[in-house]
Amino acid sequence: MRAQSELEIRILDMIEPVAAELGLDVVRVRVMGGQTPTLQIMAERPDGTMSVAACAKFSRAISPVLELEDPISTEYHLEVSSPGIDRPLTRVGEFANWVGHEIKVELATPGADGRKRFHGTIVSEIDGIVELNLKDGGEARLAVADMAKATMVLTEKLIQAARAKAPPPGVEEEDEDDIVGGDGEIVGLGEETEEDFDDLEVDSDEDLEESDDGDEDLDDDDKE
């Protein structure tokens, strides 16, 4: 799920060594849009944090690689960000870090029961199989390899977990100069201050109710 199309896989292969040198993990690569596409790259540190300065530094580091390899022949917009609070989950082993939290999952193809979309709470992840307690009742065991998309649901519990990871307000990155003048746009950071967290809107239980058949659309943040 980190990269879906051949182009995205090629770009991931280009930038992953650069990310590793900076101590970062690439969460997702997406090429979105039409005439002037956006190359969206999400990255984070191994502990799940990411700063504005780290985003800018990563953007600067991968820009020469992208210019040399030229994977997108037309003009495009580079967007480097952290995964944010209601983040996508894209890797085997990652779901185990969020046991007890809600996610929405869409399979690449419908399962044996014809169902493609699921909304539930993560119970466990073992050997790439994720067990969910579903919002509409029952359980599901889904293979990460079969997923087209998995996204965290923004809840108060998730906000509290993100707040616990965030640095104290006023703490700045040592490499502060990297904030200014980075290539591309630096957006979507998940390290808000306490005031930022208080401004977030959380889905109510009513908003999170599924339709009668249990299917519901995922938030289309990719617009692929």
Rosetta silent file (secondary structure, phi, psi, omega in degrees, C-alpha in Angstrom):
SEQUENCE: MRAQSELEIRILDMIEPVAAELGLDVVRVRVMGGQTPTLQIMAERPDGTMSVAACAKFSRAISPVLELEDPISTEYHLEVSSPGIDRPLTRVGEFANWVGHEIKVELATPGADGRKRFHGTIVSEIDGIVELNLKDGGEARLAVADMAKATMVLTEKLIQAARAKAPPPGVEEEDEDDIVGGDGEIVGLGEETEEDFDDLEVDSDEDLEESDDGDEDLDDDDKE
SCORE:     score description
SCORE:     0.000 S_00000001
   1 L     0.000  -14.786  179.444    0.000    0.000    0.000 S_00000001
   2 L   -62.634  -33.709  177.332    2.951    2.357    0.292 S_00000001
   3 L  -145.858  138.290 -174.105    2.966    2.593   -3.497 S_00000001
   4 L  -111.336  -52.689 -178.237    0.346    1.260   -5.892 S_00000001
   5 L   -80.608  165.493  177.244    1.107    2.155   -9.500 S_00000001
   6 H   -59.936  -37.972  179.113    4.321    1.253  -11.331 S_00000001
   7 H   -64.369  -44.674  179.927    5.288    4.933  -11.273 S_00000001
   8 H   -64.555  -39.546  177.849    4.790    5.190   -7.508 S_00000001
   9 H   -63.212  -40.249  178.713    6.792    2.010   -6.918 S_00000001
  10 H   -63.546  -43.540  179.387    9.602    3.418   -9.059 S_00000001
  11 H   -65.455  -41.450  177.506    9.621    6.693   -7.099 S_00000001
  12 H   -58.022  -44.223  178.647    9.575    4.807   -3.781 S_00000001
  13 H   -62.069  -32.516 -179.919   12.642    2.833   -4.870 S_00000001
  14 H   -70.762  -43.877 -169.131   14.394    6.121   -5.739 S_00000001
  15 H   -93.991  -16.593 -176.208   13.743    7.969   -2.490 S_00000001
  16 H   -62.905  -40.919  176.614   13.849    5.181    0.098 S_00000001
  17 H   -61.716  -34.667  177.941   17.672    5.069    0.302 S_00000001
  18 H   -66.658  -44.129  178.287   17.686    8.845    0.880 S_00000001
  19 H   -59.847  -43.232 -179.330   15.084    8.497    3.620 S_00000001
  20 H   -61.031  -39.495  178.872   17.124    5.748    5.287 S_00000001
  21 H   -63.239  -30.261 -179.964   20.218    7.978    5.345 S_00000001
  22 L   -91.359    2.142 -179.603   18.168   10.629    7.176 S_00000001
  23 L    74.856   30.913 -177.740   16.747    8.098    9.623 S_00000001
  24 L  -117.257  156.398  172.522   13.248    8.299    8.135 S_00000001
  25 E  -111.568  134.607  175.047   10.672    5.769    6.981 S_00000001
  26 E   -83.410  119.957 -178.073    8.611    6.412    3.851 S_00000001
  27 E   -84.598  -44.379 -176.103    4.970    5.846    4.770 S_00000001
  28 E  -160.380  146.172  172.594    3.331    6.413    1.400 S_00000001
  29 E  -124.376  127.569  176.715    3.944    7.678   -2.135 S_00000001
  30 E  -136.846  137.799  171.085    1.045    8.895   -4.264 S_00000001
  31 E  -109.377  116.495 -172.534    0.898   10.629   -7.647 S_00000001
  32 E  -127.438  152.048  175.133   -2.417   12.461   -7.846 S_00000001
  33 L   101.875 -178.013 -173.781   -4.112   14.855  -10.234 S_00000001
  34 L  -112.443  -99.382 -172.314   -4.192   15.385  -13.962 S_00000001
  35 L   -61.495  -43.306  174.068   -2.402   17.950  -16.109 S_00000001
  36 L  -119.507   89.592 -173.949   -0.117   19.134  -13.286 S_00000001
  37 L   -70.572  161.376  173.405    0.020   16.180  -10.891 S_00000001
  38 E  -108.034  127.124  172.791    0.979   16.294   -7.225 S_00000001
  39 E   -95.514  106.672 -177.744    3.640   13.916   -5.955 S_00000001
  40 E  -100.363  123.965  179.355    2.676   13.368   -2.323 S_00000001
  41 E  -124.480  121.801  175.611    5.280   11.755   -0.079 S_00000001
  42 E  -104.309  136.571  179.681    4.577   10.951    3.573 S_00000001
  43 E  -145.663  162.943  178.847    7.459   10.139    5.886 S_00000001
  44 E  -158.937  165.547  172.060    8.196    9.849    9.595 S_00000001
  45 L   -77.081  163.905  179.841   10.853    8.897   12.088 S_00000001
  46 L   -58.290  -26.123  179.155   10.830    5.330   13.452 S_00000001
  47 L   -85.301    3.137  177.063    9.119    6.587   16.627 S_00000001
  48 L    89.512    0.864  178.861    6.241    8.003   14.553 S_00000001
  49 L   -96.635  164.881  177.425    7.144   11.671   14.968 S_00000001
  50 L  -164.136  137.675 -179.605    8.059   14.191   12.274 S_00000001
  51 L  -111.617  166.360  175.708    8.911   17.895   12.366 S_00000001
  52 H   -60.194  -42.606 -178.951    8.628   20.700    9.841 S_00000001
  53 H   -64.006  -39.832  179.758   12.418   20.869    9.659 S_00000001
  54 H   -66.924  -38.044  176.020   12.710   17.135    8.987 S_00000001
  55 H   -61.808  -45.513 -179.416   10.113   17.391    6.204 S_00000001
  56 H   -64.681  -40.940  179.909   12.007   20.271    4.613 S_00000001
  57 H   -64.364  -41.359  178.612   15.341   18.472    4.914 S_00000001
  58 H   -66.391  -40.864  178.635   13.894   15.337    3.303 S_00000001
  59 H   -60.736  -44.354  178.504   12.321   17.408    0.527 S_00000001
  60 H   -63.350  -38.156 -176.330   15.668   19.042   -0.199 S_00000001
  61 H   -71.169  -35.725 -176.660   17.470   15.700   -0.181 S_00000001
  62 H   -87.535  -18.020 -177.784   15.141   13.926   -2.610 S_00000001
  63 H   -57.970  -46.087  178.233   14.713   16.827   -5.046 S_00000001
  64 H   -62.958  -34.762  178.786   18.083   16.245   -6.824 S_00000001
  65 H   -64.997  -45.305 -179.971   17.310   12.524   -7.112 S_00000001
  66 H   -66.109  -37.286  178.651   13.906   13.227   -8.665 S_00000001
  67 H   -66.906  -38.878 -178.979   15.396   15.806  -11.016 S_00000001
  68 H   -70.725  -46.842 -176.770   18.107   13.375  -12.154 S_00000001
  69 H   -78.360  -28.165  176.325   15.843   10.340  -12.601 S_00000001
  70 L    50.617   57.757 -177.512   12.924   12.428  -13.928 S_00000001
  71 L   -69.905  -27.932  177.891   10.187    9.836  -13.204 S_00000001
  72 L  -110.873  109.829 -170.684    7.419   12.344  -13.997 S_00000001
  73 L   -71.999  -24.415 -179.830    8.178   13.894  -17.388 S_00000001
  74 L   -91.926  172.233  174.275    5.670   16.754  -17.015 S_00000001
  75 L   -64.165  140.347  179.333    5.672   19.600  -14.518 S_00000001
  76 L  -147.610  167.645 -179.125    4.461   18.461  -11.106 S_00000001
  77 E  -109.908  125.955  179.064    4.072   19.657   -7.524 S_00000001
  78 E   -94.114  126.606 -178.831    6.102   17.975   -4.764 S_00000001
  79 E  -126.370  114.803  179.973    4.348   17.718   -1.392 S_00000001
  80 E  -111.408  130.058 -176.424    6.252   16.292    1.581 S_00000001
  81 E  -149.922  169.126  166.361    4.407   15.716    4.849 S_00000001
  82 L   -82.742  166.813  179.811    4.068   13.621    7.958 S_00000001
  83 L   -67.754  -20.026 -177.373    1.225   11.087    7.982 S_00000001
  84 L    81.834 -179.125 -176.110   -0.835   13.268   10.346 S_00000001
  85 L   -73.967  -56.038  178.797   -3.090   12.085   13.160 S_00000001
  86 L   -84.961   67.782 -167.211   -5.720   10.189   11.150 S_00000001
  87 L   -77.904  157.681  167.142   -2.904    8.556    9.262 S_00000001
  88 E   -78.230  147.159  171.532   -2.881    5.844    6.624 S_00000001
  89 L  -106.801  124.666 -168.756   -1.526    2.465    7.705 S_00000001
  90 L  -129.118   -6.015 -171.042    0.528    1.000    4.887 S_00000001
  91 L  -129.117  145.561  172.795    2.978   -1.564    6.246 S_00000001
  92 L   -59.442  135.675 -178.565    2.901   -5.017    7.792 S_00000001
  93 L    95.219  -20.858 -176.378    3.572   -4.674   11.527 S_00000001
  94 L   -75.229  -32.323 -177.168    2.224   -1.125   11.693 S_00000001
  95 H   -65.823  -31.486  179.900   -1.319   -2.132   12.681 S_00000001
  96 H   -63.187  -23.069  179.634   -0.037   -3.752   15.882 S_00000001
  97 H   -75.093  -11.702 -173.439    1.059   -0.287   17.060 S_00000001
  98 H  -124.330   31.371  175.778   -2.559    0.888   17.045 S_00000001
  99 L   -58.629  134.509 -179.141   -4.401   -1.890   18.868 S_00000001
 100 L    93.631   -7.696  179.112   -7.583   -0.479   20.428 S_00000001
 101 L  -103.940  156.646 -178.523   -7.972    2.272   17.820 S_00000001
 102 E   -86.260  141.955  173.535  -10.536    2.498   15.031 S_00000001
 103 E  -137.721  160.064  169.459   -9.658    2.111   11.362 S_00000001
 104 E  -115.562  133.842 -176.429  -11.432    1.964    8.025 S_00000001
 105 E  -125.757  138.319  171.253  -10.176   -0.597    5.540 S_00000001
 106 E  -122.907  126.820  178.043  -10.867   -1.073    1.850 S_00000001
 107 E   -81.203  154.144  177.024   -9.783   -4.285    0.161 S_00000001
 108 L   -65.035  -38.127  175.860   -8.360   -4.295   -3.351 S_00000001
 109 L  -136.805  151.039 -179.565  -11.019   -6.850   -4.323 S_00000001
 110 L   -58.164  147.913  177.626  -14.120   -8.033   -2.397 S_00000001
 111 L   -75.796 -171.740 -177.464  -13.630  -10.965   -0.035 S_00000001
 112 L   -61.560  -29.365  179.515  -15.376  -14.307   -0.194 S_00000001
 113 L   -87.530    4.155  178.917  -18.501  -12.760    1.357 S_00000001
 114 L    83.760    0.816 -176.640  -18.533   -9.997   -1.272 S_00000001
 115 L   -91.021  140.835 -176.499  -17.605   -7.311    1.229 S_00000001
 116 L  -119.080  -28.329 -174.626  -14.928   -4.755    0.407 S_00000001
 117 E  -117.342  140.107 -175.900  -15.108   -2.078    3.133 S_00000001
 118 E  -137.985  145.848  177.263  -14.714   -2.509    6.880 S_00000001
 119 E  -138.060  116.971 -177.778  -14.841   -0.184    9.893 S_00000001
 120 E  -167.012 -175.103 -179.274  -13.770   -1.477   13.254 S_00000001
 121 E  -101.639  134.919 -179.501  -11.329   -1.518   16.167 S_00000001
 122 E   -70.046  124.454  176.769   -7.953   -3.213   15.840 S_00000001
 123 E   -96.206  -42.818 -178.614   -7.737   -6.256   18.125 S_00000001
 124 E  -166.394  164.838  167.827   -4.392   -7.637   16.936 S_00000001
 125 E  -137.890  119.943 -179.918   -1.999   -8.067   14.039 S_00000001
 126 E  -132.588  122.239  178.264   -0.123  -11.342   13.697 S_00000001
 127 L    52.442   42.630  175.843    1.965  -12.278   10.656 S_00000001
 128 L    77.539    9.562  176.057    0.308   -9.627    8.501 S_00000001
 129 E  -109.493  122.549 -177.242   -3.252  -10.632    9.459 S_00000001
 130 E  -102.970  126.414  177.145   -5.269   -7.885   11.169 S_00000001
 131 E   -99.980  131.379 -179.005   -8.194   -8.830   13.407 S_00000001
 132 E  -122.111  143.147  161.945  -10.978   -6.255   13.788 S_00000001
 133 E   -93.382  114.843 -171.352  -14.040   -5.922   15.987 S_00000001
 134 E   -79.651  146.159  179.487  -16.464   -4.405   13.494 S_00000001
 135 L   -63.581  -30.609 -178.119  -18.684   -1.423   14.272 S_00000001
 136 L   -92.446   10.959  179.315  -21.670   -3.225   12.762 S_00000001
 137 L    99.240  150.030  179.221  -21.047   -6.333   14.848 S_00000001
 138 L    87.787 -174.053 -177.673  -18.932   -9.390   14.338 S_00000001
 139 E  -131.658  163.391  175.568  -15.257   -9.749   13.579 S_00000001
 140 E  -144.470  144.007  174.105  -13.018   -9.740   10.524 S_00000001
 141 E  -119.527  113.664 -171.833   -9.552  -11.096    9.803 S_00000001
 142 E  -122.345  135.199  177.126   -7.938   -9.178    6.949 S_00000001
 143 E   -82.999  132.564  177.975   -4.548   -9.641    5.316 S_00000001
 144 H   -57.093  -35.775 -178.993   -2.530   -6.454    4.929 S_00000001
 145 H   -63.806  -22.738 -179.045   -1.486   -7.717    1.488 S_00000001
 146 H   -90.512   -4.850 -174.103   -5.151   -7.676    0.389 S_00000001
 147 E   -85.491  137.947  171.008   -5.765   -4.065    1.460 S_00000001
 148 E   -92.230  -30.471 -178.009   -5.996   -1.173   -0.982 S_00000001
 149 E  -158.181  139.744  173.045   -6.350    1.412    1.784 S_00000001
 150 E  -141.525  126.408 -173.741   -6.374    1.519    5.585 S_00000001
 151 E  -134.451  134.998  174.773   -6.911    4.782    7.455 S_00000001
 152 E   -65.499  144.478  176.207   -7.109    5.679   11.135 S_00000001
 153 L   -95.249  130.616 -177.487  -10.412    7.175   12.290 S_00000001
 154 L   -72.593  109.980  178.067  -10.058   10.484   14.139 S_00000001
 155 L  -128.648  168.948  177.602  -11.336    9.882   17.670 S_00000001
 156 H   -62.317  -37.353  179.322  -10.635   11.444   21.050 S_00000001
 157 H   -62.932  -40.528  179.102   -8.571    8.389   21.963 S_00000001
 158 H   -67.696  -40.271  178.358   -6.414    8.838   18.868 S_00000001
 159 H   -61.511  -42.721  178.946   -5.935   12.543   19.586 S_00000001
 160 H   -62.784  -39.347  178.462   -4.793   11.729   23.119 S_00000001
 161 H   -65.041  -40.413  178.416   -2.307    9.177   21.753 S_00000001
 162 H   -68.161  -37.963  178.675   -0.947   11.739   19.273 S_00000001
 163 H   -62.687  -36.933 -179.291   -0.720   14.377   22.000 S_00000001
 164 H   -64.587  -28.369  179.593    1.370   12.000   24.105 S_00000001
 165 H   -85.107  -21.954 -173.234    3.904   11.745   21.254 S_00000001
 166 L   -69.536  144.168  176.347    4.037   15.467   20.507 S_00000001
 167 L   -70.593  157.700  178.212    6.985   17.511   21.833 S_00000001
 168 L   -58.631  145.715  177.788    6.231   20.213   24.422 S_00000001
 169 L   -54.848  136.718  177.777    5.074   23.538   22.886 S_00000001
 170 L    95.142  -12.961  177.924    8.013   25.778   22.030 S_00000001
 171 L   -76.855  123.260 -175.487   10.510   22.964   21.510 S_00000001
 172 L  -106.442  154.918  174.888   12.197   23.599   18.170 S_00000001
 173 L   -68.722  141.797  179.510   14.114   21.323   15.855 S_00000001
 174 L   -61.886  -36.789 -175.762   17.883   21.739   16.104 S_00000001
 175 L   -88.362   55.308 -170.055   18.164   22.004   12.319 S_00000001
 176 H   -62.710  -31.618 -177.539   15.939   25.081   12.229 S_00000001
 177 H   -61.781  -23.756 -178.269   17.495   26.586    9.096 S_00000001
 178 H   -70.779  -11.576 -179.524   16.076   23.712    7.060 S_00000001
 179 H   -68.570  -32.230 -173.591   12.554   25.059    7.584 S_00000001
 180 L   -96.019  131.928  169.850   13.128   27.878    5.141 S_00000001
 181 L    84.351   13.912  177.440   13.560   27.385    1.413 S_00000001
 182 L   -68.632  150.224  177.124   12.861   23.650    1.088 S_00000001
 183 L   -73.389  139.319  178.256   11.807   22.361   -2.327 S_00000001
 184 L    81.359 -175.338 -176.526    8.121   21.576   -2.617 S_00000001
 185 E  -103.036  137.094 -179.969    5.392   22.135   -0.063 S_00000001
 186 E  -105.921  108.657 -172.233    5.708   21.036    3.559 S_00000001
 187 E  -138.770  170.460  166.756    2.229   20.182    4.816 S_00000001
 188 L    66.730   34.962 -178.526    0.126   17.917    6.998 S_00000001
 189 L   -73.483  147.553 -177.462    2.319   17.645   10.071 S_00000001
 190 L  -106.955   20.395 -177.333    0.993   15.601   12.971 S_00000001
 191 L  -111.724   57.836 -177.453    2.898   17.301   15.803 S_00000001
 192 L   -70.560  156.278  171.411    0.351   19.921   16.834 S_00000001
 193 L   -77.893  174.627 -177.865    0.579   21.873   20.063 S_00000001
 194 H   -60.611  -37.089  178.298   -2.096   21.408   22.715 S_00000001
 195 H   -62.238  -39.528  179.024   -4.044   24.360   21.305 S_00000001
 196 H   -62.444  -41.393 -179.715   -4.046   22.705   17.883 S_00000001
 197 H   -63.247  -39.140 -178.027   -5.407   19.480   19.348 S_00000001
 198 H   -64.979  -23.178 -178.720   -8.235   21.337   21.064 S_00000001
 199 L   -85.236   -8.403 -176.470   -9.355   22.741   17.696 S_00000001
 200 L   -73.722  142.702  175.902   -9.706   19.318   16.083 S_00000001
 201 L   -95.051  131.965 -178.611  -13.165   17.993   15.311 S_00000001
 202 L  -110.021  136.913  177.968  -13.806   14.400   16.342 S_00000001
 203 L   -61.864  133.513  174.002  -16.455   12.212   14.741 S_00000001
 204 L   -77.852  166.519  178.769  -19.368   11.555   17.062 S_00000001
 205 L   -58.992  -35.336 -179.795  -20.700    8.038   17.531 S_00000001
 206 L   -66.325  -40.257  179.583  -23.628    8.958   15.300 S_00000001
 207 L   -64.864  -29.188 -175.287  -21.307   10.152   12.536 S_00000001
 208 L   -88.231   -2.570  179.878  -19.385    6.897   12.723 S_00000001
 209 L   -64.392  139.968  179.711  -22.481    4.659   12.345 S_00000001
 210 L   -90.805  166.153  175.681  -22.343    2.466    9.266 S_00000001
 211 L   -70.682  171.815 -173.827  -25.104    1.801    6.790 S_00000001
 212 L   -59.118  -34.561 -177.450  -27.357   -1.257    7.211 S_00000001
 213 L   -87.037    1.156  176.224  -25.186   -3.491    5.066 S_00000001
 214 L    86.024   -9.951  179.365  -22.047   -2.498    6.961 S_00000001
 215 L   -85.258  141.578  170.192  -20.400   -0.900    3.915 S_00000001
 216 L  -153.547  150.468 -176.633  -19.275    2.693    4.040 S_00000001
 217 L   -72.679  145.450  171.355  -16.944    4.757    1.931 S_00000001
 218 L   -78.135  156.102  173.270  -13.491    5.565    3.150 S_00000001
 219 L   -63.737  124.589 -174.606  -12.392    9.156    3.380 S_00000001
 220 L   -90.943   75.786 -178.970  -10.997    9.847   -0.068 S_00000001
 221 L   -82.796   -9.421 -179.201   -7.885   11.777    0.883 S_00000001
 222 L   -88.787  -36.574 -173.625   -6.008   10.480   -2.145 S_00000001
 223 L    49.471   52.302 -177.508   -8.395   11.484   -4.919 S_00000001
 224 L   -76.915    0.000    0.000   -6.689    8.992   -7.165 S_00000001
